[in-house]
């Protein structure tokens, strides 16, 4: 069964109830409340109590005790940061997901370990073009010239915000997305982004789930996969002061 969420639609907890009623053999969560520290997690505990095999995709809170398969957020930020720095950008900012979003938190921690990152150059937003637009408008006013974003839609929102302020991407602002979503090579400009190795991660998820279903013991550990920086047209040399 494939359960997809839309804003205001069926809740994740209701979907879990449905899956339990259907006596599913295992569940894969590819995005969900497990990645938000402040969200309700009772429905995950129900799965654990019934010993239903579960695999999470990308970072979740540790207390849930499920195996997970993740793209390495620290490496992703390091690739994007070093790329922007090599182009001469000194005022680098981050546009991240909500404050309790675990992958965003790991990206933030990695960025702070790489260089100077004042709080004023960090913005949290909902994962959408509109969220990226609103967040970027604030960071542009702080003088940020290089943007690292936690998703491709956020990055497209940054591009929109720059244009609304009469700024050109990439000659005045550089933008790096995350995911390498479909059609990011068709945007204007084509988006430089960090690609998750989705196929390899998907195979690992299926292997972990099948192992549990077949009775094998699987440790509640996280498998980290290396991302890949894909350089396109949204990044360029930093503008001269």
N, C-alpha and C positions, 0 to 999 in steps of 0.2 A: 504494500500500500504506500502511495506517495501522498504525504500531507504537506500542503503549502500554506503559508500564512500570509494574510493581507491585513492591513491596518483596519481594525474594527471588526475583523472576521472571527472565525473560530479560534479560541484560545489554545495555547500549547497544552495546557492542562486537560482541556476537553479532548484534544487529539490523543493524548496519552490514555485517557479513559476509553476512547474508541479502540485504540490498538490493543489494550488489555482485553476488551470484550471480544475482539477478533482472535485472541489467543496467538498473537504473533510470536515468532521464535526469537526475534531480536529487533533492535531499533538503532538506527543511525541518526544522530542529530547533526545537521549541517547548518549551524547557526541557530541561536535560540537563547532562552533566558539563562542557560548555564554559563554564558559568557559575561553576564552582568551580576556583579557581586551583590547588589542591593535588590535584586529581583526575587520573587517567590520561587522556591525550589522543591516544594513538597511533592510535586508530581514525579520528579526524578527519584526521590526517596521511595516512592511507591514501586517504581521499577526495580530498585535495588532490593527492596524487601521481598519481592517475588522472584528474585534471581533471574530477571530477564536480561539477556546479554545486551549490552549497550556500548556504542563507540561514539565519542564526540569528535567533531571536526573543528579544529582550532581551539585556542586556549579556553578552558573552563575553570571554575573555582575548584580548589584542591579538595574541599570537603566532600565532594560528590563520590569520589572513589571509583571513577570509570576510566578505562584506557582512552587515550585520545591521540589523534594524528593532527599535527599542526605544521604550518609554515613558520620558520624561525623569524619571529618579529624583530629580534635584535639584529640579525644579519640583514634583514630587509631595510631597516633604518640606516644601518652602517653603509650599505651600498648606495642608498639615495643621498645620504649626507656627504659621503666622500665624492660622489659625482658632482654635487652642487659646489662643494668646496674647491674641487679641481677646476671649476669654471670661474672661480674668483668670488663666489658668493660668501659674504661674511655674516650677513643678517639673515639667518635661516630660521624659518618658523614651521610649526607643526599644526595641521588641522586634523583633529582626531575625533573618534566617536565619543559617546557619552562618558562622563567621568568615571563611572563604575564598570566600563567595558574593559574586560581583562586584556585582550590583544592590544587595545589602544594604550592601556597602562604599561604594558611591556615595551611598546614602541617608545613611549615617553621616557621610561627609565633608560633605555638604550641611547636615546638622543642626548640625555643629560650626561651620560658617560663619555660622549664623544667630543663635546665642546660647550662653549658658553650658550646657555639657553634660558634667558630671563622668562619669568612667568608671563610677561606681556606678549611673548612671541608664541604662546601656546593657546590654541582655541579648541574647545569641545563643541560638537554639533551632532545633530541627528544625521544618519547616513543617507544623505540626499543631495541633489544639486543645490537645492534651496539652502540646506544647512551649510554647505561649503561656501556658498555665496555670502551668507551673513557673517560667517566666521572670518573669511578672507578680507572682507571690508574692514574689519577691526585690525587685522594684522598688517594690511597695506598701510594703514595710518600709522603703524608703529615702525614703518620703514623696512619691512621684510621684503627681500628681493628673491629669495628662494623658498619654495613651499614644498614640504613633504606631507602628503595626505594619506589617510588611513584607508581610502577606497578611491576607485576611479570616479564615481559620481561626485564625491567631495572635491576631487581635483577639477572636474569640469565646472563645478560651482566656483572655484577659484578663478578659472579662466573667464567665466562670465563676470565676476566681480571686477576683475582687472579691466575688462572692456567697458564696463559701466563707468569706471573712473577714468576712461580715456587712455589706459595703459596697454602696451602691446606685449603679448606673449609670443616669442620668448625674448625679444630684444630688451624689454624692461623688467619683466618678471619671468622666472623659470618655475615650472610646476612639475612635480613628480607624483604620480598616482600609485595605486596599489591594487593588484589582482590581475591586471591585463585582461579586463573584461572584453567581451565581443565588441568589435567595431572600433576599438580605441586607436587603431591605425587609420581610421576613416574620419576622425574628428579634425577640426581645424583650430590649431595645428594638431597633427597626430600626437598622441599623448605618450610622453616618456613615463614608464610605470615599472613597478616591480612585479614580476610574474610569479604566481604560485604554481608549483609543479602539480597541477590538479590530477593528472592521470596517475602519477606515481602515488600520490596521497590516496586517491580513490582505491587503487589496488590494495594498499596497506589497510585501509578501512575494512574492505570486504574480507581480507585475510583474517584480521583480528576478530571480526564478527563471526565468521565461520568457525574459527578455532573455539570460541566460546560456545557456540551452538552445538559443536561436536564433543563438548565436554572437557576440552583442554583448559588448563589453568592459564589465565592471562593476567599479567601484573597490571595494576592501575597506574601505568606509566604513560608518559607522553613521548611519542615519536616525532622528532623534529626534522623537517625537510628543508633543504636549501632553496631559497628563492633565486631569481635571476633578474638583474636589471636590464630592461629593454629600452634602449635610448632611441627616442624619436625626435619630433620637432618642437616639443614644448619646453626644452631646456637649451640654454645658450650661455655664452660668456656674460658675466655680471656687468651691468651698466657702469660706466666710469663715474666716479663721484664728481 
